[in-house]
Each structure stands twice: as structure tokens, then as C-alpha cells.
């Protein structure tokens, strides 16, 4: 299980980032916020590639896998 509150490696930044930066960047790269609202994204040369990488990253699933859960606790 992923720990959404800890620092972790980000394939878009190609380095370890904080959970806050991860969330902010995710929001920008998925179109919820403007790219310019997270200054660290200016470090990334290819934003379109970063969008694809971010979308494929398990940390971008903010449902924590709950969308695959069938509701059974057994």
C-alpha cells in the first residue's frame, strides 16, 4: 500500500519529492490547476511527457485503489 503522506520518488521530476509537491504537481499536470501555479514544474523541460508519466504513476490514483474495491471486507 502506498503512503501518500511520505516523500517518494517522482518519475516526472526524476527525484524524491514531498507529498505536498506531488499533490500540487498532480493537480497541475492533470489540468485542475495552471502549470504556472507550481513553480517547481518549471524545472521540467517536457511538460507533455511529465503529464503522461504522472498519469501512469501509482501516486496519481488518489482513490488509493478504492475504485477497484468491491466493498467486501472478507
N, C-alpha and C positions, 0 to 999 in steps of 0.2 A: 504494500500500500504506500502511496506517495505521501510525503509530508509537505503539504502546501505552505507551511509556515517556516520552513527552514531554507537556508541558502542552498542553491543547487546549480549544477552545470546547465547553461543555456546554449543550445546549439545555434541559435540565431546570433548571439553575442560572441559565441565561442569562448566563453569563460564562465566562472561561477558568479552568479548574481543573487541579490536578495529576493525574498519572496515579494516584497513591495514593488521592486523594479520589474519583476516577472509579470505581476498583475497589470501594472501600468502599461508595460510594453504590449502585453496580450491585448489589452483594450484598444491600443492604438493600431496594432497590426491587423486586428480583425475589423477595424472601421468604426468602433464605438466612439473613439476619440481621435482628434487630429494627431498625425505623426509628430508635429511640432510641439505638442503638449508634453512630450517626454524627451528632454534634451539629450539623454543618453543614446537615443535612437539615431542621432546624427553621427555616431561612431560607426554605424553600419553602412557600408558602401552600396549594397544591393538590397534595397527595401523589399522589392518584389520577391526575391529569394527568401528573405527573412520572413515574409508573410507565409510562404509555403512551409518553411521549416517550423515556424511557430505553430501553425495549424496541425502539423504532424506530431508535435511534441505531446507526450502524455500529460504534462502540466497544463496544457491548454484545455483539457477536459475538466471544466470547473464543477461538473456534476460528480466528480470523484468516482465514476463508474456506476453511479446510481441509475443512469438511464438504461443500463443493461440488467439491473436487478429486477427479478420477477416478483419481489415482495414476500418471498418465502424465507422464513428465518431458520428453516431446518438445514 
